[in-house]
């Protein structure tokens, strides 16, 4: 189990899941709504998800999908699998 800290900004419908307190080095965008932030050593620092309340959270391609699903479902975000 990975410990994820969820921050959600309701005013812009954006969520950020903190995975590690390592310094951010670079980001990879999976699509318009999802990005993964990495440390210099390639480990995941955090995950950005846009519009999780309106559009749901697509798990495909995200690291730690089971942990992300657990956290997102706990705050009543819809979790999607497969392509949109």
Rosetta silent file (secondary structure, phi, psi, omega in degrees, C-alpha in Angstrom):
SEQUENCE: XXXXXXXXXXXXXXXXXXXXXXXXXXXXXXXXXXXXXXXXXXXXXXXXXXXXXXXXXXXXXXXXXXXXXXXXXXXXXXXXXXXX
SCORE:     score description
SCORE:     0.000 S_00000001
   1 L     0.000  132.185  176.616    0.000    0.000    0.000 S_00000001
   2 L   -97.910  135.790  176.589    1.274    3.434   -0.947 S_00000001
   3 L   -81.510  121.327  179.430    0.456    6.359    1.324 S_00000001
   4 L  -119.317  133.334  175.607   -1.226    9.086   -0.708 S_00000001
   5 E  -105.867  118.123 -177.927   -2.134   12.526    0.585 S_00000001
   6 E   -92.899  129.222  169.424   -5.059   14.039   -1.335 S_00000001
   7 E  -119.133  132.705 -178.092   -5.398   17.776   -1.807 S_00000001
   8 E  -132.005  128.857  176.758   -8.497   18.953   -3.662 S_00000001
   9 E  -106.588  102.257 -176.804   -9.309   22.472   -4.852 S_00000001
  10 L   -64.369  -31.044 -176.471  -13.051   22.588   -5.353 S_00000001
  11 L   -65.332  -25.615  178.640  -12.968   26.033   -6.991 S_00000001
  12 L  -121.745    4.409 -179.570  -11.101   24.635  -10.030 S_00000001
  13 L    52.139   59.053  179.924  -12.002   20.926   -9.648 S_00000001
  14 E  -132.756  136.991  179.742   -8.369   19.813   -9.398 S_00000001
  15 E  -119.831  147.271  174.186   -6.837   17.091   -7.237 S_00000001
  16 E  -133.753  127.553  177.612   -3.224   16.424   -6.320 S_00000001
  17 E  -106.175  113.991  177.574   -2.047   13.204   -4.739 S_00000001
  18 E   -84.628  128.497 -179.337    1.268   13.547   -2.920 S_00000001
  19 L  -105.403  -35.297 -173.479    3.274   10.333   -2.961 S_00000001
  20 L  -147.980  156.156  176.628    6.652   11.525   -1.665 S_00000001
  21 L   -96.255   13.309  176.076    8.257   14.612   -0.173 S_00000001
  22 L   -66.225  154.210  178.132   11.219   14.392   -2.564 S_00000001
  23 L   -65.064  141.320  177.679   11.858   17.487   -4.683 S_00000001
  24 L   -71.145  137.980  178.373    9.935   17.708   -7.965 S_00000001
  25 L  -118.848  -46.842 -178.810   12.127   17.409  -11.085 S_00000001
  26 E  -157.479  164.759 -178.690    9.848   16.895  -14.094 S_00000001
  27 E  -126.202  143.663  171.235    6.318   16.025  -15.162 S_00000001
  28 E  -114.681  125.560  177.134    4.895   13.626  -17.722 S_00000001
  29 E   -89.817  127.669  175.308    1.396   14.407  -19.032 S_00000001
  30 E   -84.511  -34.307  178.361   -0.740   11.351  -19.756 S_00000001
  31 E  -168.492 -168.742 -178.181   -3.509   13.477  -21.274 S_00000001
  32 L   -63.254  -24.401 -173.213   -5.249   16.821  -20.728 S_00000001
  33 L  -106.794   -7.247 -173.481   -6.496   15.782  -17.293 S_00000001
  34 E  -138.451  136.021  176.354   -3.609   13.783  -15.785 S_00000001
  35 E  -140.701  149.609  178.450    0.043   14.355  -15.043 S_00000001
  36 E  -119.322  126.273  178.374    2.669   12.512  -13.041 S_00000001
  37 E   -96.979  137.441 -176.530    5.434   14.423  -11.259 S_00000001
  38 E  -122.808  152.698  170.431    8.786   12.715  -10.784 S_00000001
  39 L   -82.975  170.615 -179.693   11.906   13.241   -8.681 S_00000001
  40 L   -59.839  -29.922 -179.664   15.332   13.326  -10.346 S_00000001
  41 L   -82.628    1.994  178.321   15.785    9.610   -9.573 S_00000001
  42 L    90.422   -1.991  178.120   12.602    8.747  -11.493 S_00000001
  43 L   -78.815  152.633 -177.770   10.438    7.987   -8.469 S_00000001
  44 E   -75.381  129.378  177.731    6.886    9.351   -8.376 S_00000001
  45 E   -99.389  -40.087 -178.231    6.465   12.520   -6.314 S_00000001
  46 E  -167.878  167.911 -177.262    2.818   13.273   -7.063 S_00000001
  47 E  -132.531  125.840  179.076   -0.124   12.867   -9.397 S_00000001
  48 E  -101.388  131.755  178.582   -2.251   15.713  -10.760 S_00000001
  49 E  -132.261  120.091  179.203   -5.842   15.016  -11.794 S_00000001
  50 E   -97.251  143.025  178.720   -8.045   17.700  -13.336 S_00000001
  51 L    59.580   40.814  179.810  -11.858   17.581  -13.218 S_00000001
  52 H   -67.506  -31.389 -179.984  -12.163   14.520  -10.971 S_00000001
  53 H   -72.141  -43.734 -176.649  -15.561   15.615   -9.633 S_00000001
  54 H   -79.867  -41.340 -171.425  -17.061   16.340  -13.081 S_00000001
  55 H  -109.140  -11.770 -175.593  -15.376   13.718  -15.248 S_00000001
  56 L    88.600  179.842 -176.518  -14.180   11.030  -12.841 S_00000001
  57 E  -119.860  112.932  177.846  -10.692    9.602  -12.416 S_00000001
  58 E   -83.705  121.237 -176.247   -9.258    7.438  -15.198 S_00000001
  59 L   -82.886  -26.176 -176.349   -6.832    4.920  -13.668 S_00000001
  60 L   -53.166  127.518  177.523   -5.204    3.639  -16.886 S_00000001
  61 L    86.638  -10.151  179.422   -1.545    4.629  -17.005 S_00000001
  62 L   -85.563  144.033  172.838   -1.421    5.941  -13.443 S_00000001
  63 L   -72.812  154.006  176.860    1.003    4.469  -10.906 S_00000001
  64 L    56.165   46.922 -174.232   -0.543    2.871   -7.798 S_00000001
  65 H   -59.078  -37.082 -179.964   -4.015    2.475   -9.387 S_00000001
  66 H   -65.928  -40.922  179.305   -5.486    0.455   -6.499 S_00000001
  67 H   -68.725  -40.086  177.570   -4.366    3.040   -3.940 S_00000001
  68 H   -63.417  -44.404  178.821   -5.617    5.925   -6.084 S_00000001
  69 H   -58.660  -44.523 -179.706   -9.000    4.204   -6.508 S_00000001
  70 H   -59.762  -47.545 -178.386   -9.278    3.701   -2.742 S_00000001
  71 H   -66.533  -45.102 -177.620   -8.524    7.357   -1.960 S_00000001
  72 H   -67.869  -39.103  177.950  -10.741    8.760   -4.701 S_00000001
  73 H   -67.869  -29.769  179.014  -13.699    6.534   -3.849 S_00000001
  74 H   -63.925  -25.586  177.304  -13.360    7.559   -0.191 S_00000001
  75 L  -108.635   19.232  173.283  -14.244   11.130   -1.229 S_00000001
  76 L    67.851   28.223  170.639  -16.939   10.001   -3.670 S_00000001
  77 L   -84.846  141.576  177.633  -15.076   10.605   -6.934 S_00000001
  78 L   -73.624  131.980 -179.796  -16.081    8.269   -9.733 S_00000001
  79 E  -106.526  128.197 -176.265  -13.248    5.898  -10.695 S_00000001
  80 E  -114.622  144.752  173.513  -12.987    4.853  -14.355 S_00000001
  81 L  -124.088  151.486 -175.391  -11.060    2.029  -15.952 S_00000001
  82 L    88.254 -171.776 -178.515  -10.343    1.701  -19.657 S_00000001
  83 L   -92.591  152.569  179.415  -10.258    4.578  -22.104 S_00000001
  84 L   -76.932    0.000    0.000  -12.702    7.485  -22.064 S_00000001
